[in-house]
Amino acid sequence: MNAPNKSGWKPTMEVSEDGIHTGPATTTGNHALMLEEPLLFEIGHAEVTGVDLPEIDTGAPTRLAGLERSEPIGLVGLTEPETVRHYTRLSRQNYGIDLGFFPLGSCTMKHNPRLNEKMARLPGFADIHPLAPQQSVQGALEVIHQLADWLKTLTGMPGVAMSPKAGAHGELCGILAIRAAHTARGDAREVVLVPESAHGTNPATAAFAGYKVEDIPATPQGRVDVEALKARLGPDVAAVMITNPNTCGLFEKDFREIADAVHAAGGYVYCDGANFNAIVGRVRPGDLGVDAMHINLHKTFSTPHGGGGPGSGPVVFSEALMPFAPLPFVRKDEDGEFSLVEEESREETRGQTFGRMTAFHGQMGMFTRALTYMLSHGADGLKQVAEDAVLNANYILRSLEDILYAPYADSGPCMHEALFGDRDFGGGLSTLDLAKGLIDEGYHPMTVYFPLVVHGAMLVEPTETESKASIDQFITAFRHVTERALAGDETLKQAPYYAPRRRLDETAAARKPKLGWSEPAG
Ligand SMILES: *Cc1c(COP(=O)(O)O)cnc(C)c1O
């Protein structure tokens, strides 16, 4: 740490007592080329600025009528090299798909092809403004339109809303369309059924939209209990929300039967399509009776995610729900021009739209990347994506099931993720300890403690972009840490040993988070 330090900030990297970091403590807190980094507030100075601008004196009277600020607001400034170093150091403390294998289940952390990035950076896509005249952004509108066509074809669904910004946002979009459809026929249904293995966003979405959420149990084989679901259907059930393939990594074989029963009872079927990566090009959700489904472009179609950047969660709709889909949407006119339909018009088929999800199609970069990915793979290539993702997950499942408890190993092949549990660990060790041990081996851990239906769940999703060599190396590391956990190896309880931070107090972090910054005393 060689930036100026005005606040008495102290290096916090631990030199552990267990003799792992055996060298003497350093004065900076850095460990060789692993650099500590304070906050901007701690290294910056209010009187410093990265640019030299002359005082403005236009001679014109200000138009702020005496409301202009009279004192500086106290934001710190840094020089340009300090700024570059700050963010570069922070980026080196991060783990990402460009650094190594990222087996986070349900998240589809696949490689983001650089060709996509190149296309997204073309000025005609990257530098446009949402309020630009439509005549001047015909190419961008065509990209949205073409991507919408691909999504409709791949899912076998007639309608699509492109504006939702993420999977969870897409869920909300689908549920609002379902509610609009019920309301349009004067039906005030109150309940949404959600299987207990559902992603947390499903019940959250239904509750956010004002519905009562009821759980549907899973069978011992890890699939929705169809009989329990059918028994609960009735005139108060607005919709069911089912993830397919589900969060146990299994295909819901009875989906069509479930959908028919829900429709017969006057409800709609929402499918959480976040796991579309496992079936793209192989299964069309429209054929299974789905009414609305979101697709995470940032999972299946390789656009970057994590870190809070823009995602994209388009929602495909059945014939029944299409009239209620949100605005805006892109239309190809008879003269071949594209237009953005912004207002409800009774002439349009969508006369009963529930409104809008966002002000603008702000995720143009995601659209461009996703369409690039589709065009560079072609339909056959996308099918192979699904096949390879499923093959890789099954390879992991079958390579570990002899030592690691795999609750649904007998339910047939898994889809694109393999699920394990911590049932046989010794010495009071749990999934958390194994996950921390994997960090020392240089891996971002898999998804842990989800789905909730398995004790100490570990959900591993390799994706199709990992090579056999990379998966083999991961399996070797995973087996090694698993053997330690089975043997009750006490040292795992202190892992990670080699990370910049050791084990954090996760309970305090969740219950008593410190959300503000205050200058350290002294
Ligand atoms: C990722 C995911 C979501 C939520 O998607 P976001 O884009 O993160 O909002 C919903 N359901 C499942 C099964 C997921 O894997």
PDBQT file of the ligand as one rigid body, heavy atoms in Angstrom, charges set to zero:
ROOT
HETATM    1  C1  LIG A 601     -30.422 -16.993 -11.448  1.00  0.00    +0.000 C 
HETATM    2  C2  LIG A 601     -31.767 -17.529 -11.173  1.00  0.00    +0.000 A 
HETATM    3  C3  LIG A 601     -32.868 -16.665 -10.983  1.00  0.00    +0.000 A 
HETATM    4  C4  LIG A 601     -32.746 -15.162 -10.883  1.00  0.00    +0.000 C 
HETATM    5  O1  LIG A 601     -32.133 -14.557 -11.982  1.00  0.00    +0.000 OA
HETATM    6  P1  LIG A 601     -31.415 -13.129 -11.813  1.00  0.00    +0.000 P 
HETATM    7  O2  LIG A 601     -31.016 -12.745 -13.191  1.00  0.00    +0.000 OA
HETATM    8  O3  LIG A 601     -30.260 -13.345 -10.895  1.00  0.00    +0.000 OA
HETATM    9  O4  LIG A 601     -32.418 -12.190 -11.213  1.00  0.00    +0.000 OA
HETATM   10  C5  LIG A 601     -34.116 -17.240 -10.813  1.00  0.00    +0.000 A 
HETATM   11  N1  LIG A 601     -34.275 -18.582 -10.795  1.00  0.00    +0.000 NA
HETATM   12  C6  LIG A 601     -33.232 -19.430 -10.950  1.00  0.00    +0.000 A 
HETATM   13  C7  LIG A 601     -33.493 -20.914 -10.933  1.00  0.00    +0.000 C 
HETATM   14  C8  LIG A 601     -31.944 -18.935 -11.140  1.00  0.00    +0.000 A 
HETATM   15  O5  LIG A 601     -30.929 -19.782 -11.296  1.00  0.00    +0.000 OA
ENDROOT
TORSDOF 0
